Amino acid sequence: MALLELRGVSKRFGGLHALTRVSMQLEEGMIASLIGPNGAGKTTLFNTLTGIYRPDEGEMRFLDRSLVGLKPERITGAGISRTFQNIRLFSHMTVLDNVLVGMHARLKTSLPAILLSLKGVYEKEKGARHRAMELIELTGLSRRENEWAHQLSYGEQRRLEIARALAAEPKLLLLDEPTAGMSTSEAQSLMALFKELLGTHVKAILLIEHNMRVVMGISDCVHVLDYGEKIAEGHPDVVRQDPRVIEAYLGQGSWVEHARS
Amino acid sequence: MKKVGPAIGLLAAILSSFLLAVYFPQSLFAFLLFEASLIAIYYSSVQRHVKLWLGTLVLLWLMPILGFINGYYLEVAIQIGIFVALALGLNIVVGFVGLLNLGFVAFYAIGAYLWAIFGSPQANQFIAGGLFPLSPNWFFVFLLLSIAVGALTGTLLGLPVLRLRGDYLAIVTLGFAEVVRALVNNLDKPVNLTNGPRGISPITKPPLFFQPLLEFTGLKFTEAQLYPLYFYFLILAMVCVIVLVTRRLEDSRIGRAWKAIREDEVAAAAMGVPVVRMKLLGFAVGASFASAVGVLFAAKQVFINPESFTFMESIGVLAMVILGGMGSIPGAVLGATGVTVLNLQLLKGLSLWLNGLRQSGAVLSLPLLGSYPLSQLPVQFEPAKYERMVFGLILILMMIFRPQGILPARQERRK
């Protein structure tokens, strides 16, 4: 059984066909990449998957449950969490609080219990804080936990987004251009982190990425979108030879050549 | 005890300001100094439990004694308490959840009318049997009831409007407050529910359940002396409960969810925060605080009419929250205290002083401009008349020089 399965998902904005009958499968234990030229519909696919948009057609199943029509928080509850392309942290909250927000659905403390400050609340809070600190450490943000999120550097903010997404205990992690704007060494340490996450924290990762070194380096499977349609899928070595993929990228600088060199 | 020095210094400062206020009961300056001692406690470097003890000393012992000497001070303290409670409620909606609510006073009005109608003969107008006014003991039942009613109306208003954002939400809440005021103003026919613009009186005061105890200890108070003290302790207790509840919520997953919604709604939803439910909860909690304070207000005033619940009241409370620092509990307390003191004491005090000058018949002689008899000072100079202008000026200056408020939300966590 596939972890995630999309069948014929379409999304239109007025006359613009952002996604046209996109299908894909994601197996457990897999790192898959979603690539394609600008405006190909990659982020739209993420937004549709996470419930920010509702698909016009098609079916999305996660662990054999339909995701269509679920609210974003329910989809997170089902086990999918994401990061954002244009970083969307809670700027005027501390690093620790940002991560703790990610635990909202898992931290089951009720309103009366909180008001009466029952013992269980304190224990759960302590547990959550402990776990949050582990995630902060894992993403390399140790000793920054009491700073405000907007005080972090760009690269650290991207890492914090990952920590926050992990706090929701997802089975599937969606990363929207996680290495954008990072140096090669920063990108490489992130790649190592992704590999480490797989199996220990999450069951599968789907990432949107422009950095071909990253894509080719860690993906088990690459899906290529162009003008909202899926034009290719498969192992990175196969996809890079695909004439339709090469055509889609021509004019943007031949990335295939670039990746080979 | 490591830091004994600062604690003793602080205690000396508090006691001297207290003695000043005792010996000069008419002196505004002495009382302001006394009020400032509370701020000094908050800012001082002494340990937390010392702060708590000193604060308890000031609020539970010194303030009532002072109020016994000069009843007006107690009235000021009660007013401050009411606005602190309101500001703390609005702070949840505006400061934590980030929803601009321009009609907060509506919930205050709902609480006030809840007790006013049933705690006065007014309810006899539409419920037969002459059961009303209810006995004073019902006051506490209604205090609890008002929390539920406030939460319910907050939720009911929230359900249709919380899909709106920013300016649109602000306009709807403003409209809601006006609707409530218009209803209260006009529901005197066909069935007389609210007695319209004439208002409702007399409203029953809370029960003096402790009077046997006082008589037992041999203390003699007249009712006129007792009630202000009673209301002072009631509002003090209410503020303490509200602060406690707000702090617990702030440090829980609910408070974090509220702030996350304020910072970025889409990201909050993507992290598993049920945005609509959390917004409704914030609305309901804020509304229930305001509603409970309303019950106390009605009982204290004995008479209420729709004039007490105008748009300017909503703006006033909002300004307190903004001045103090949005999303900060000490900020809301300080903002409410500062603005109330400014309105009730500073401006009025200056007016009185000016009046005194005018009546003294003194002549101001300036070197080059000649002399000017102060008795000719125009009435328009009275600072109390400029209340709103001074207020606006302060707000403008704040926005230029300290837009985050006097005591902005702190960054480090409480342990």
HADDOCK unambig.tbl for C-alpha pairs under 7 A between the chains (distance, minus, plus):
assign (segid A and resid 72 and name CA) (segid B and resid 269 and name CA) 5.59 0.50 0.50
assign (segid A and resid 72 and name CA) (segid B and resid 270 and name CA) 5.43 0.50 0.50
assign (segid A and resid 72 and name CA) (segid B and resid 272 and name CA) 6.96 0.50 0.50
assign (segid A and resid 73 and name CA) (segid B and resid 269 and name CA) 5.10 0.50 0.50
assign (segid A and resid 73 and name CA) (segid B and resid 270 and name CA) 5.80 0.50 0.50
assign (segid A and resid 73 and name CA) (segid B and resid 271 and name CA) 6.61 0.50 0.50
assign (segid A and resid 73 and name CA) (segid B and resid 272 and name CA) 3.89 0.50 0.50
assign (segid A and resid 73 and name CA) (segid B and resid 273 and name CA) 5.68 0.50 0.50
assign (segid A and resid 73 and name CA) (segid B and resid 274 and name CA) 5.75 0.50 0.50
assign (segid A and resid 74 and name CA) (segid B and resid 272 and name CA) 6.73 0.50 0.50
assign (segid A and resid 76 and name CA) (segid B and resid 270 and name CA) 6.38 0.50 0.50
assign (segid A and resid 76 and name CA) (segid B and resid 271 and name CA) 6.35 0.50 0.50
assign (segid A and resid 76 and name CA) (segid B and resid 272 and name CA) 5.17 0.50 0.50
assign (segid A and resid 77 and name CA) (segid B and resid 272 and name CA) 6.12 0.50 0.50
assign (segid A and resid 81 and name CA) (segid B and resid 270 and name CA) 6.84 0.50 0.50
assign (segid A and resid 81 and name CA) (segid B and resid 271 and name CA) 6.83 0.50 0.50
assign (segid A and resid 88 and name CA) (segid B and resid 267 and name CA) 6.22 0.50 0.50
assign (segid A and resid 90 and name CA) (segid B and resid 260 and name CA) 5.84 0.50 0.50
assign (segid A and resid 90 and name CA) (segid B and resid 263 and name CA) 5.12 0.50 0.50
assign (segid A and resid 90 and name CA) (segid B and resid 264 and name CA) 6.29 0.50 0.50
assign (segid A and resid 91 and name CA) (segid B and resid 263 and name CA) 6.60 0.50 0.50
assign (segid A and resid 94 and name CA) (segid B and resid 411 and name CA) 6.74 0.50 0.50
assign (segid A and resid 97 and name CA) (segid B and resid 256 and name CA) 6.84 0.50 0.50
assign (segid A and resid 101 and name CA) (segid B and resid 253 and name CA) 6.99 0.50 0.50
assign (segid A and resid 101 and name CA) (segid B and resid 256 and name CA) 6.04 0.50 0.50
assign (segid A and resid 101 and name CA) (segid B and resid 257 and name CA) 6.15 0.50 0.50
assign (segid A and resid 101 and name CA) (segid B and resid 271 and name CA) 6.90 0.50 0.50
assign (segid A and resid 102 and name CA) (segid B and resid 271 and name CA) 4.93 0.50 0.50
assign (segid A and resid 102 and name CA) (segid B and resid 272 and name CA) 6.77 0.50 0.50
assign (segid A and resid 104 and name CA) (segid B and resid 253 and name CA) 6.04 0.50 0.50
assign (segid A and resid 104 and name CA) (segid B and resid 272 and name CA) 6.30 0.50 0.50
assign (segid A and resid 104 and name CA) (segid B and resid 273 and name CA) 6.14 0.50 0.50
assign (segid A and resid 105 and name CA) (segid B and resid 272 and name CA) 5.63 0.50 0.50
assign (segid A and resid 105 and name CA) (segid B and resid 273 and name CA) 6.78 0.50 0.50
assign (segid A and resid 114 and name CA) (segid B and resid 248 and name CA) 6.53 0.50 0.50
assign (segid A and resid 114 and name CA) (segid B and resid 249 and name CA) 6.77 0.50 0.50
assign (segid A and resid 115 and name CA) (segid B and resid 245 and name CA) 6.03 0.50 0.50
assign (segid A and resid 115 and name CA) (segid B and resid 248 and name CA) 6.32 0.50 0.50
assign (segid A and resid 146 and name CA) (segid B and resid 412 and name CA) 5.82 0.50 0.50
assign (segid A and resid 148 and name CA) (segid B and resid 411 and name CA) 6.89 0.50 0.50
assign (segid A and resid 165 and name CA) (segid B and resid 271 and name CA) 6.81 0.50 0.50
assign (segid A and resid 168 and name CA) (segid B and resid 271 and name CA) 6.67 0.50 0.50
